[in-house]
Amino acid sequence: MSAMPKDPFLKTHNNGGMSAPLPETRGCEAGMSEECRRRGRERAGMSENGQPLFARIYAYVMRVPAGTVVTYGQVAAAVGAPRCARQVGWALHQNPQPGAIPCHRVVNREGRLAPAFAFGGAAAQAALLEQEGVAVADGYVDLERYRWRG
């Protein structure tokens, strides 16, 4: 009996990372409820209007004003994918326009800078934020003071 291949996207599921479908998606193939279709679109990076998730993420992050920050979860919720904070991080890691898309303004839910900031590490992210007037202390930003509410 051969083992099923590992699936990195299911690593937190209790089946040990095997590629069996998650419980909430079983049976989606037969019947295709609207919830299943929505989840499928989210996994494919699409919304109901067909705009790719990464494009929506980049458009939102470009609106974040200098001197403020947002969280990965805040971006995900704002673009209509509230449970996709990790996809936001992945999109920003692949930033196609580093000078135009200010991914350095995105921090985690605690205000912590990205330890592996894609374009130079956490020190580079801190320097960019500090140039914009955002105080960084021990790798953290005060979200109460600097979070953008837009």
C-alpha positions as CSV (number, residue, x, y, z in Angstrom):
1,M,0.0,0.0,0.0
2,S,1.6,3.3,-1.1
3,A,1.2,6.5,0.9
4,M,-0.6,9.4,-0.5
5,P,1.7,12.3,-1.5
6,K,2.2,15.1,1.0
7,D,0.4,18.4,0.3
8,P,2.0,21.5,1.9
9,F,-1.3,23.4,1.9
10,L,-2.8,20.8,4.2
11,K,0.1,20.6,6.7
12,T,-2.0,21.9,9.6
13,H,-4.9,19.5,8.9
14,N,-5.1,16.6,11.3
15,N,-4.5,14.1,8.6
16,G,-0.8,14.5,8.8
17,G,-0.4,16.5,5.6
18,M,-1.8,13.9,3.3
19,S,-3.6,15.1,0.3
20,A,-7.1,14.0,1.4
21,P,-9.7,16.8,1.1
22,L,-10.5,18.9,4.1
23,P,-13.8,18.0,5.8
24,E,-15.5,21.3,4.8
25,T,-14.8,20.6,1.1
26,R,-15.8,16.9,0.9
27,G,-18.7,16.3,-1.4
28,C,-18.2,19.6,-3.3
29,E,-17.7,17.8,-6.5
30,A,-21.2,16.3,-6.4
31,G,-23.8,19.1,-6.1
32,M,-21.4,22.0,-6.0
33,S,-23.1,24.2,-3.4
34,E,-22.5,27.9,-3.6
35,E,-20.2,27.7,-0.5
36,C,-18.1,25.1,-2.3
37,R,-17.9,27.2,-5.4
38,R,-16.9,30.2,-3.4
39,R,-14.2,28.2,-1.6
40,G,-12.9,26.9,-4.9
41,R,-12.7,30.5,-6.3
42,E,-10.8,31.6,-3.2
43,R,-8.3,28.7,-3.5
44,A,-7.8,29.6,-7.2
45,G,-7.2,33.2,-6.2
46,M,-10.4,34.5,-7.8
47,S,-13.3,36.5,-6.5
48,E,-17.0,36.4,-7.5
49,N,-16.2,39.2,-10.1
50,G,-13.2,37.3,-11.5
51,Q,-10.5,39.7,-10.5
52,P,-7.4,37.8,-9.3
53,L,-6.7,37.9,-5.6
54,F,-3.1,39.2,-6.0
55,A,-4.3,42.1,-8.1
56,R,-6.8,43.1,-5.4
57,I,-4.1,42.8,-2.8
58,Y,-1.6,45.0,-4.7
59,A,-4.3,47.6,-5.4
60,Y,-5.3,47.8,-1.7
61,V,-1.7,48.0,-0.5
62,M,-0.9,50.8,-2.9
63,R,-3.7,52.9,-1.2
64,V,-2.0,52.6,2.3
65,P,-0.6,56.1,3.0
66,A,3.0,56.7,4.0
67,G,3.5,56.8,7.7
68,T,0.9,54.1,8.4
69,V,0.7,50.3,8.4
70,V,-1.8,47.6,7.9
71,T,-1.9,43.9,8.9
72,Y,-2.0,40.9,6.6
73,G,-5.4,40.0,8.0
74,Q,-6.6,43.6,7.4
75,V,-5.6,43.4,3.8
76,A,-7.2,40.0,3.3
77,A,-10.5,41.2,4.8
78,A,-10.4,44.4,2.7
79,V,-10.1,42.6,-0.5
80,G,-12.9,40.1,0.2
81,A,-10.8,37.1,1.3
82,P,-10.9,37.4,5.1
83,R,-9.3,34.0,5.8
84,C,-6.4,34.5,3.4
85,A,-3.8,36.4,5.4
86,R,-1.1,34.0,4.4
87,Q,-2.0,34.5,0.7
88,V,-1.5,38.2,1.3
89,G,2.0,37.5,2.6
90,W,2.7,35.3,-0.4
91,A,1.5,37.9,-2.8
92,L,3.7,40.6,-1.2
93,H,6.7,38.3,-1.2
94,Q,6.2,38.1,-5.0
95,N,5.7,41.9,-5.3
96,P,6.1,42.6,-9.1
97,Q,6.7,46.3,-8.5
98,P,8.7,46.8,-5.3
99,G,9.0,50.6,-5.8
100,A,5.3,51.1,-6.5
101,I,3.7,48.6,-4.2
102,P,4.7,49.5,-0.6
103,C,4.7,46.0,0.9
104,H,6.9,47.3,3.7
105,R,3.7,48.9,5.2
106,V,2.2,45.5,5.9
107,V,3.0,43.9,9.3
108,N,1.5,41.0,11.3
109,R,-1.4,41.2,13.6
110,E,0.8,42.0,16.6
111,G,2.6,44.8,14.6
112,R,5.8,42.7,14.1
113,L,7.8,43.3,11.0
114,A,8.3,40.4,8.5
115,P,11.4,38.4,9.6
116,A,12.2,37.6,6.0
117,F,11.1,40.8,4.3
118,A,11.5,39.9,0.7
119,F,13.5,42.9,-0.3
120,G,16.3,43.1,2.3
121,G,15.1,41.6,5.6
122,A,13.4,43.1,8.7
123,A,16.1,45.8,9.0
124,A,15.3,47.1,5.5
125,Q,11.6,47.1,6.3
126,A,12.2,49.0,9.5
127,A,14.4,51.5,7.7
128,L,11.7,52.1,5.1
129,L,9.0,52.6,7.8
130,E,11.2,54.9,9.9
131,Q,11.9,57.0,6.8
132,E,8.1,57.5,6.6
133,G,7.9,58.5,10.3
134,V,6.7,55.1,11.7
135,A,8.5,54.3,14.9
136,V,9.9,50.7,15.1
137,A,10.9,49.3,18.4
138,D,12.5,45.8,18.7
139,G,11.0,44.8,15.4
140,Y,7.5,46.0,16.3
141,V,5.2,48.9,15.2
142,D,2.6,50.3,17.6
143,L,-0.6,49.4,15.8
144,E,-2.8,51.6,18.0
145,R,-0.8,54.6,16.8
146,Y,0.1,53.7,13.1
147,R,-2.6,51.4,11.8
148,W,-4.4,52.8,8.8
149,R,-8.2,52.4,9.1
150,G,-9.0,52.9,5.4
